[in-house]
């Protein structure tokens, strides 16, 4: 397809199937009682309910909660190295201890059970299994996750395993990291080891958490480890990850007949700033790059149209036959929802963003001319209220995103792998140490009402995982953000379920948003 017909096609999509600027203009409020937009039903927060068997869950990630960074034979990860380097993480924080979940997992699983949870999305630390990224597995690492899985199953909770939530063995980074294509093979071996040892009990596997984020922030702009800032390295890393996703799918399936394999992509719906052809095309490029850059190659074996030029295959290191490696029949599609973007065409200018970061969200920045290929300007608006992490609260976005993915991928089974908000509420002594995080309840109630509406309109969503079970190590922001539905006092590791956690537990018990 030439550029002209691509632009025309993208704009037609924006005007109809994709996110619509007109519905956006109508939908200016964070109202939880009336909602306008592209859907046919109306959000009803008085009694929205969820289908029977809907899986209520919570999520965490190994480096953010486990601690025990050098115990039982674990190798160094890139996040260990990064956080131990002065100036990389806010406040000099590290994940050395984090929430100490490596040791305290029985009490964390008891909290999940008490809150009627049916699914726990956790990740496995690759350097616990293979300290240097390849070769014979470390039995103590395998035993740890085996106990964790058994404890979850005894509590009636589905173990949902993410294989890679960013803690690459440092030894593999020393061999070039994700831009090195060999990592696809190492990752396939690692995945196969886990499926062989845990695949009799784990049935739900997501190879990667937010692949765009760790490839772009790690290799494209350098705010995450290993701190690289080269657009070509980003392109190469992302290509290796797509190959690794395909290879992991095959090695998991080969080792476990019970396995279902999907994804845990980071997505944010992108609305064109105006109805102009240029902004609509920019929003389509944004969607291709930020939302489906890893999904499209899995489903179809091809790259989505994310670039204003022809797809730069050579810079990516693409080889003949890679389309067949990338393509795999995912059993379900998992993605996160936090916020949205307003997207415009960045024109001929090299600059395409403000460069500010919000946790793992980044205003797409090409200030240094790093991204000559996508040329869109993606901005997080501030029309809705902001969380303490500075993310705009825009519940309607989850409806649009779920419906868009449903339409584009023929109504697949969808798992919402994360959604949440950071608020810094602390225990309130005058009320027996409760954590009155009312704003988090407002957030989840509104997001879930929109999700219920998407389900009513035909989306096949089977689960929702709140981020996060615990306050934890929030990457480059250290401990300065609190996303937990459980408060953690990092001085003594005491956990206190916040009011939002208690509320979410009641929702899980009744399948309704209730009072
Ligand atoms: C997501 C990450 C997760 C956490 C939340 C706040 O993007 O997957 O680890 O940092 O953001």
Boltz pocket constraint, residues with backbone or C-beta under 6 A from the ligand:
constraints:
  - pocket:
      binder: B
      contacts: [[A, 61], [A, 64], [A, 209], [A, 210], [A, 266], [A, 336], [A, 359], [A, 360], [A, 418], [A, 467], [A, 473], [A, 474], [A, 475], [A, 483]]
      max_distance: 6.0
